Amino acid sequence: MKSLNEELFEVKEKQRLKTKWQDHSDRLLESMQKKKAIARELKLELYEKEEDVENLRTFTVGAVMATILGNKQEKMTEREEVLAKSKLRYQDALQAVEELEKEKQMYDEHLETVRYADAEYRDILKRKEELILNTDSVWSEQLFRATEKEVELHGAMQEVNEAIEAGEDAYYSLRDASASLEKASNWSKVDMFGGGMVTTYIKHSHIDDSKNATHRAERRLRQFNEELQDVKNHFNIHVTIGEGLTFADYFFDNIFVDFAVHQKISSSSESISSTMSDVSRIVNELKSTRQSLQRELDEISKERIQILENS
């Protein structure tokens, strides 16, 4: 049979997760609604241009170059370029909505597993009062407060650990995106000096890879932001990071113009490098916070043991 101390640890962890998952679900819903609004606007825009929007999920930069230019050497017309950018933005919005929906569904399913956490905690409080009144019990108000404080610190430690893990995931995803952009940059240099249709196609294939890698980094960065929000609920910690890696909004302008492509790739690389530095700095701050938490946890644990020994 579990002790009250063990049950308290379990229930407080359930409460922490319930709050965390509900907050995540709410923020995901808000993000999803914004992305859906963007997708609706772009879909309407494409319908007005009599485009088949149902076949755009596999649309790529390389594919549009092959479809529009075929075997020609001509540059895209202004209309073709505007249309291509609209298609890419629409695809990006659809992908984001799909990911957000899946993530929200996951948190909603998690919430079902902790739906009774608050009721379980109220039951523990009731049992605590009974034990305190029982002269044969070691429990006292002082012991319960110390135990609850220890449990809360464990929860805070867990939040920090989860934020650190999310930050490291974001950092490595950014690093992958940076490497992918470097490949695209190398091919864009060749293309600027008359590399021909094959070179242009390869360059845009690498841009597709960069788009996907950057999209993954965006998702990891958003998840890191989510974890930072959870950390802020426990501490007065002032760490923040912008979500400035939206590939569609940042990259698509003039994407099919050779020199502009090279400039955009360079700017994107600089943006990613700057974001990596921010992520690294924040993760280091979190690790420092974790060390402070551990010292505080050790102290309250000793205090609880002393109360037990003196009871």
C-alpha positions as CSV (number, residue, x, y, z in Angstrom):
1,M,0.0,0.0,0.0
2,K,1.3,3.4,-0.9
3,S,2.1,5.9,1.8
4,L,0.5,9.3,1.9
5,N,3.8,10.8,0.9
6,E,4.0,8.7,-2.3
7,E,0.4,9.4,-3.1
8,L,1.0,13.1,-2.7
9,F,3.9,13.0,-5.1
10,E,1.8,11.2,-7.7
11,V,-1.2,13.4,-7.4
12,K,0.8,16.7,-7.5
13,E,2.5,15.4,-10.6
14,K,-0.9,14.7,-12.2
15,Q,-2.0,18.2,-11.3
16,R,1.1,19.7,-12.9
17,L,0.6,17.7,-16.1
18,K,-3.1,18.6,-16.2
19,T,-2.3,22.3,-16.0
20,K,0.6,21.9,-18.5
21,W,-1.4,19.9,-21.1
22,Q,-4.5,22.2,-20.8
23,D,-2.3,25.2,-21.4
24,H,-0.6,23.6,-24.4
25,S,-4.0,22.5,-25.8
26,D,-5.4,26.1,-25.5
27,R,-2.4,27.7,-27.1
28,L,-2.3,25.1,-29.9
29,L,-6.0,25.9,-30.6
30,E,-5.2,29.6,-30.9
31,S,-2.3,28.9,-33.3
32,M,-4.4,26.5,-35.3
33,Q,-7.2,29.0,-35.8
34,K,-4.7,31.6,-37.1
35,K,-3.2,29.1,-39.5
36,K,-6.6,28.0,-40.7
37,A,-7.6,31.6,-41.4
38,I,-4.4,32.1,-43.5
39,A,-5.1,28.8,-45.4
40,R,-8.7,29.9,-46.1
41,E,-7.5,33.2,-47.5
42,L,-4.9,31.5,-49.7
43,K,-7.3,28.9,-50.9
44,L,-9.8,31.5,-51.9
45,E,-7.1,33.4,-53.7
46,L,-6.1,30.2,-55.7
47,Y,-9.8,29.4,-56.5
48,E,-10.2,32.9,-57.9
49,K,-7.2,32.1,-60.2
50,E,-8.9,28.8,-61.1
51,E,-6.2,26.7,-59.6
52,D,-6.7,23.1,-58.5
53,V,-6.0,23.5,-54.7
54,E,-6.7,19.8,-53.9
55,N,-3.5,18.6,-55.5
56,L,-1.1,21.0,-53.7
57,R,-0.1,18.9,-50.8
58,T,3.0,17.5,-52.7
59,F,3.7,20.8,-54.4
60,T,7.4,21.7,-54.3
61,V,9.7,24.4,-55.6
62,G,11.5,21.9,-57.8
63,A,8.1,20.6,-59.2
64,V,6.9,24.1,-60.0
65,M,10.1,24.9,-61.9
66,A,9.7,21.7,-64.0
67,T,5.9,22.2,-64.5
68,I,6.0,25.9,-65.5
69,L,9.3,26.0,-67.4
70,G,9.4,22.5,-68.8
71,N,12.3,22.2,-71.1
72,K,12.4,26.0,-71.7
73,Q,15.2,28.2,-70.7
74,E,12.9,31.2,-70.2
75,K,12.4,32.8,-66.8
76,M,9.0,32.6,-65.1
77,T,6.5,35.3,-65.9
78,E,5.4,37.7,-63.1
79,R,2.0,35.9,-63.0
80,E,3.6,32.5,-62.8
81,E,5.9,33.6,-60.0
82,V,3.0,35.2,-57.9
83,L,1.0,32.0,-58.4
84,A,3.9,29.7,-57.4
85,K,4.4,31.7,-54.2
86,S,0.7,31.5,-53.3
87,K,0.8,27.7,-53.8
88,L,3.9,27.4,-51.6
89,R,2.3,29.5,-48.9
90,Y,-0.9,27.5,-49.0
91,Q,1.0,24.2,-48.8
92,D,2.9,25.6,-45.8
93,A,-0.3,26.6,-44.0
94,L,-1.9,23.2,-44.6
95,Q,1.1,21.4,-43.2
96,A,1.1,23.6,-40.2
97,V,-2.6,23.1,-39.5
98,E,-2.2,19.3,-39.8
99,E,0.7,19.3,-37.4
100,L,-1.1,21.5,-34.9
101,E,-4.2,19.4,-35.0
102,K,-2.3,16.2,-34.3
103,E,-0.4,17.8,-31.5
104,K,-3.6,19.2,-29.9
105,Q,-5.3,15.8,-30.2
106,M,-2.3,14.2,-28.4
107,Y,-2.6,16.7,-25.5
108,D,-6.4,16.3,-25.3
109,E,-5.9,12.5,-25.0
110,H,-3.3,13.0,-22.3
111,L,-5.8,15.2,-20.4
112,E,-8.3,12.4,-20.1
113,T,-5.7,10.4,-18.1
114,V,-5.5,13.1,-15.4
115,R,-9.1,14.4,-15.4
116,Y,-9.6,13.4,-11.7
117,A,-6.3,14.9,-10.4
118,D,-8.0,17.7,-8.5
119,A,-10.5,15.4,-6.8
120,E,-7.7,13.1,-5.8
121,Y,-5.8,15.9,-4.3
122,R,-8.8,17.0,-2.3
123,D,-9.1,13.5,-1.0
124,I,-5.5,13.6,0.2
125,L,-6.1,16.9,2.0
126,K,-9.0,15.3,3.8
127,R,-6.9,12.3,4.9
128,K,-4.1,14.7,5.9
129,E,-6.4,16.4,8.3
130,E,-7.5,13.1,9.8
131,L,-3.9,12.0,10.2
132,I,-2.9,15.2,11.9
133,L,-5.7,14.8,14.4
134,N,-4.6,11.2,15.1
135,T,-2.1,11.3,18.0
136,D,-0.6,8.0,16.9
137,S,0.4,9.5,13.5
138,V,3.7,11.1,12.7
139,W,2.0,13.6,10.4
140,S,1.8,17.3,11.5
141,E,0.9,20.5,9.6
142,Q,4.6,21.3,9.5
143,L,5.5,18.0,8.0
144,F,2.8,18.2,5.4
145,R,3.9,21.7,4.4
146,A,7.5,20.5,4.0
147,T,6.4,17.5,2.0
148,E,4.2,19.5,-0.3
149,K,7.0,22.0,-0.8
150,E,9.4,19.2,-1.7
151,V,6.8,17.8,-4.2
152,E,6.3,21.2,-5.8
153,L,10.1,21.6,-6.2
154,H,10.2,18.2,-7.9
155,G,7.5,19.4,-10.3
156,A,9.4,22.6,-11.0
157,M,12.6,20.5,-11.6
158,Q,10.6,18.4,-14.1
159,E,9.4,21.5,-15.9
160,V,13.0,22.8,-16.3
161,N,14.3,19.4,-17.5
162,E,11.5,19.3,-20.1
163,A,12.4,22.8,-21.2
164,I,16.1,21.9,-21.5
165,E,15.3,18.8,-23.6
166,A,13.0,20.8,-25.9
167,G,15.7,23.5,-26.2
168,E,18.3,21.0,-27.2
169,D,15.9,19.5,-29.7
170,A,15.3,22.9,-31.2
171,Y,19.0,23.7,-31.4
172,Y,19.8,20.5,-33.3
173,S,16.9,21.0,-35.7
174,L,18.2,24.5,-36.3
175,R,21.6,23.1,-37.0
176,D,20.2,20.7,-39.5
177,A,18.3,23.5,-41.2
178,S,21.5,25.6,-41.4
179,A,23.3,22.7,-43.0
180,S,20.5,22.3,-45.5
181,L,20.6,26.0,-46.4
182,E,24.3,25.8,-46.9
183,K,23.8,23.2,-49.6
184,A,21.2,25.4,-51.3
185,S,23.5,28.4,-51.0
186,N,26.3,26.5,-52.8
187,W,24.0,25.6,-55.7
188,S,22.6,29.1,-55.9
189,K,26.1,30.5,-56.4
190,V,26.6,28.1,-59.3
191,D,23.2,29.0,-60.8
192,M,24.0,32.7,-60.6
193,F,26.8,32.3,-63.1
194,G,24.8,30.4,-65.7
195,G,24.6,26.9,-64.4
196,G,21.6,26.0,-66.7
197,M,18.3,24.3,-66.2
198,V,19.7,21.2,-64.5
199,T,21.6,23.4,-62.0
200,T,18.5,25.5,-61.4
201,Y,16.4,22.4,-60.8
202,I,18.9,21.0,-58.3
203,K,19.1,24.3,-56.6
204,H,15.3,24.4,-56.1
205,S,15.3,20.8,-54.9
206,H,17.8,21.8,-52.2
207,I,15.5,24.7,-51.4
208,D,12.7,22.2,-50.9
209,D,14.9,20.3,-48.5
210,S,15.7,23.5,-46.7
211,K,12.0,24.4,-46.5
212,N,11.3,21.1,-44.9
213,A,14.2,21.3,-42.5
214,T,13.3,24.8,-41.5
215,H,9.7,23.8,-41.0
216,R,10.8,21.1,-38.6
217,A,13.0,23.7,-36.8
218,E,10.0,26.0,-36.6
219,R,8.0,23.2,-34.9
220,R,10.7,22.4,-32.4
221,L,11.2,26.1,-31.7
222,R,7.4,26.5,-31.0
223,Q,7.5,23.5,-28.7
224,F,10.5,25.0,-26.9
225,N,8.5,28.2,-26.5
226,E,5.6,26.1,-25.0
227,E,8.0,24.6,-22.5
228,L,9.4,28.1,-21.6
229,Q,5.8,29.2,-20.8
230,D,5.5,26.3,-18.4
231,V,8.7,27.2,-16.7
232,K,7.5,30.8,-16.3
233,N,4.5,29.4,-14.4
234,H,6.9,28.1,-11.8
235,F,9.6,30.8,-11.7
236,N,10.0,34.5,-12.2
237,I,12.4,33.7,-15.0
238,H,12.8,36.2,-17.9
239,V,13.7,34.1,-20.9
240,T,12.0,34.4,-24.2
241,I,12.7,33.6,-27.8
242,G,10.9,34.8,-31.0
243,E,9.2,32.6,-33.5
244,G,11.0,34.3,-36.4
245,L,11.6,31.2,-38.6
246,T,8.4,31.2,-40.6
247,F,9.8,30.0,-43.9
248,A,6.7,30.9,-46.0
249,D,6.6,34.5,-44.9
250,Y,10.3,35.1,-44.8
251,F,11.6,33.2,-47.9
252,F,9.1,33.2,-50.7
253,D,9.4,36.8,-52.0
254,N,11.5,36.7,-55.2
255,I,12.3,33.0,-54.6
256,F,12.6,32.3,-58.3
257,V,15.0,35.1,-59.1
258,D,18.6,33.9,-59.0
259,F,20.3,36.7,-57.1
260,A,17.4,37.1,-54.8
261,V,17.5,33.4,-54.0
262,H,21.1,33.7,-52.9
263,Q,20.4,36.7,-50.8
264,K,17.4,35.0,-49.2
265,I,19.4,31.9,-48.4
266,S,22.1,34.0,-46.8
267,S,19.6,36.0,-44.8
268,S,17.9,32.8,-43.6
269,S,21.2,31.3,-42.6
270,E,22.0,34.4,-40.5
271,S,18.6,34.3,-38.9
272,I,19.0,30.7,-38.0
273,S,22.5,31.3,-36.6
274,S,21.2,34.1,-34.4
275,T,18.3,31.9,-33.2
276,M,20.7,29.1,-32.4
277,S,22.7,31.5,-30.2
278,D,19.5,32.6,-28.4
279,V,18.5,28.9,-27.8
280,S,21.9,28.0,-26.5
281,R,21.9,31.0,-24.1
282,I,18.5,30.2,-22.8
283,V,19.3,26.5,-22.3
284,N,22.4,27.5,-20.3
285,E,20.2,29.7,-18.1
286,L,17.8,26.9,-17.6
287,K,20.7,24.6,-16.5
288,S,21.8,27.2,-14.0
289,T,18.2,27.4,-12.7
290,R,18.2,23.6,-12.4
291,Q,21.3,23.7,-10.2
292,S,19.7,26.3,-7.9
293,L,16.6,24.1,-7.8
294,Q,18.6,21.1,-6.8
295,R,20.2,22.9,-3.9
296,E,16.7,24.1,-2.7
297,L,15.4,20.6,-3.1
298,D,18.2,19.1,-1.0
299,E,17.5,21.6,1.8
300,I,13.8,21.0,2.0
301,S,14.4,17.2,1.9
302,K,16.7,17.5,4.9
303,E,14.1,19.6,6.7
304,R,11.4,17.0,6.1
305,I,13.6,14.2,7.4
306,Q,14.5,16.3,10.5
307,I,10.8,16.8,11.2
308,L,10.2,13.1,11.0
309,E,13.1,12.3,13.3
310,N,11.9,14.8,15.9
311,S,8.3,13.7,15.8
